[in-house]
């Protein structure tokens, strides 16, 4: 799987918000905890399988038995 992101060439203040998020399907709670630990940079944004990284990107973790 390949993800590509790019910035624009203009002097604009665009930021990520919850309308854009990435999903990770995880095999179990241990894997969810591992990804959350590595990605989360905004503790107050952590809730019910969600976290936000240092760039402001929201991540959603799904256990494989719920996907």
Buried (B, 14 or more C-beta within 10 A) or exposed (E): EEEEEEEEEEEEEEEBEEEEBEEBEBEEEEBBEEBBEEBBEEEEBEEEBBBBBEEBBBBBBEBEEEE
